[in-house]
């Protein structure tokens, strides 16, 4: 994994770089002393992992993470303060290390980041509106569109739910919505896309699909009623 270290403390950057150099599949491709410098750099180059401090002058690490959007690299926070942990994990980062960073704790965080990086699934293409191809553990698999019950947004990921299991896609729900055929799928909420022909019940502001209640936002209710051809 290509790695970027972002910390306003030079000693901290050196420590993280030394730890990273001892992990065989980590290559440090850059260092930044501010979040703004990192943001500007990431507009030009791509990395797989960011080792990111939180408290920095100007833009902090949390703000940088938010500004990078949904297609950002895997992020591990390295910070001297514990109180940002809850907010950090709401941003779906891989891990949160409180300084001083020990070798054991660093390896634990890298292992989490590696699992996310290696297991990311990604939508590839749709073939004649019958199949979607997804990448799981570096293997491209074919998933029948008719098997998809609904899509659920989960932070940086979208879960495609089937009866048997779900497939996690490192994407946005908007991207999935564009790629799925509108003849079969409809956005019903900011966090959900439903397969129209899989809806069992519509009641109390929710649709029931395979026993799972999905909320229907008011903005999508009229379109849903029309698509369901309700008498």
LINPE-V176242 format. One record per run of one state. SS is the DSSP state (@ for helix, = for strand, . for the rest). FROM is the first residue (numbers start at 0). TO is the last residue. If there is no record, write none. Layout:
# LINPE-V176242
ss: (SS	SS)
from: (FROM	FROM)
to: (TO	TO)
This chain:
# LINPE-V176242
ss: (.	=	.	@	.	=	.	@	.	=	.	@	.	=	.	@	.	=	.	@	.	=	.	=	.	=	@	.	=	.	=	.	=	.	@	.	=	.	=	@	.	=	.	=	.	=	.	@	.)
from: (0	1	6	9	21	26	32	34	42	48	52	60	67	73	79	84	90	94	98	102	119	122	127	130	136	138	144	147	149	154	156	161	165	170	172	179	184	189	191	195	198	200	203	205	209	211	215	217	227)
to: (0	5	8	20	25	31	33	41	47	51	59	66	72	78	83	89	93	97	101	118	121	126	129	135	137	143	146	148	153	155	160	164	169	171	178	183	188	190	194	197	199	202	204	208	210	214	216	226	230)
